[in-house]
Amino acid sequence: MTLLGVTPARERAIWLFLAIASAVPFMVAPLPILPDLFTHIGRYHVMNNEADPWLSQYYAFDWHITGNLGFDLLMVVFGPLMGTEKAAYFLAACIPPLMVLGLYRLAKAVHGYVPAATYVALPLIWSFTFNHGFVNYWLGIALVFHVVAGWIGVRDGPAVARHLYAFAMGLLVWLCHTSAWGVLGLVIAGLEYVRRTSLRGFVGNMLPWASPIIPMMVWRVTKGSGVLFEKWLPMEKIYGIPNLLRAEWQIFDNASITLLLMATLWLHWDKRFTRNAGLRLAALALLVTALVLPALVLSSYFADVRLYAPMLMVALLAISGLPKREAALVGLAGAALFLLRIGETSIGWMTRGAEMEADLKALDRVPMGARIAVLAHSSECGVWPLAGRNHAPSLAIVRRHAFVNTEWDIPGQHLMKPIYNDVHGFNDSRTVDLFNPAFGCPGFRVRRFLREVPRDRFDYIWMWETEAPAAALSWLTPIYTGPTSRLYAIRHETDSTSGVELSGRTPK
């Protein structure tokens, strides 16, 4: 049984086409606008160039096991082969196709064919948190669907085989991201609970999936000094719904999520359709978890709303048995919306990517090892598309081996720590944000930023969507103006002020 009566071979071809189409924005854009990815890229470059004399002064890298390593481990291999930026963009481009094929595999494993509702789940792949650049998490979520599909194939086999599978796959997904492992556990639990013969048997099947508990405890005890739970923010949970498909055009994005939610409710309400009880229970468990969780878990932000997209995917995967006419309409509508949203993202990225590359040409004006203080609006603040201007300057680490105050310093979360300004301030991403009076977003006002930045610790000031006041030009020299940014050189009058002259700095 296939949608529209096509042969299984043609159905596979359709899904292969959808998988390839899902990566089109990466193929056409000068620069993929996944804000957090830019900052991750800075870390990857330090990771693969720890011995560099500039980077070793500015950043410290500490390899240890953690539930947030998906991309980092891949970049160890692909980074040196392809170059840091190209490798990161290539691997990020692989996530949407991996998700598409994961939905296909799980639908086939559960229902024996791909129901129409599975096509409606496709637009959720390009959701807010993926657009934000949560690449470790979404790599883990992509693996979840493949792992669950594989589990359905082995769960009735020999006990040793299925327990080894669960043990290994649980560790693999956890290494990508702890939250993805949590999603995996809830989906497996939903599927296994409805087919349990006894509570003891259910617990026995679930225990191997808990394999990451020991390394997670070791991580928390030895390295995980970050926040465990913090900030239960009910308004962010509410805003997470209209934000769920936040991309380029607000009206279209809001209409898309409205249609998708209405379709999901209808598909679960109409008694003519069939629902898989296990996936339905898993979707309910994910919804409850999202509502209960605070915004910050294990130092990861959006811990609650990041569950919305996989929850809806699982809910839609549960639906089957639509009459032929409804199935055709639902499937075609889902695929069409998915392709429209791919087009939306492609157009937005082409425009904004070209603009950002023009801004990044400022880096052609700075020497290797430059020290750059950045001031820019937060990605979530202001206009609807995620701008990423507070993250893009991290590419200075790759292109100029520079120090920038745009990298994270979150205990227990990442393997890299910025160290150059550790006791001087303006060391990490907490010092980047520009105050936005129009939208009430917190941050530095320009004059305060220029007053407090330690001039002797930096060579340049890089401002995005603002400019230095005339009074500051007594010690700042404009050297580049891009579409949205301005780069200024700091004039160090004497060696006693800066310790070194800009033109004569050498790595120690």
Secondary structure, 3 states (H helix, E strand, C coil): CCHHHCCHHHHHHHHHHHHHHCCHHHHHCCCCCCHHHHHHHHHHHHHHCCCCCCHHHHEEECCCCCCCCHHHHHHHHHHHHHCHHHHHHHHHHHHHHHHHHHHHHHHHHHHCCCCHHHHHHHHHHHCHHHHHCCHHHHHHHHHHHHHHHHHHHHCCCCHHHHHHHHHHHHHHHHHHCHHHHHHHHHHHHHHHHCCCCCHHHHHHHHHHHHCCHHHHHHHHHHCCCCCCEECCCHHHHHHCCCCCCCCCCHHHHHHHHHHHHHHHHHHHHCCCCEECHHHHHHHHHHHHHHHHCCCEECCECCCCHHHHHHHHHHHHHCEECCCHHHHHHHHHHHHHHHHHHHHHHHHHHHHHHHHHHHHHHHHHHCCCCCEEEEEECCCCCCCCCCCCCCCHHHHHHHHHCCEECCCCCCCCCCCEEECCCCCCCCCCHHHCEECECCCCECCECHHHHHHHCCHHHCCEEEEECCCCCHHHHHCEEEEEECCCEEEEEECCCCHHHHCCCHHHCCCC
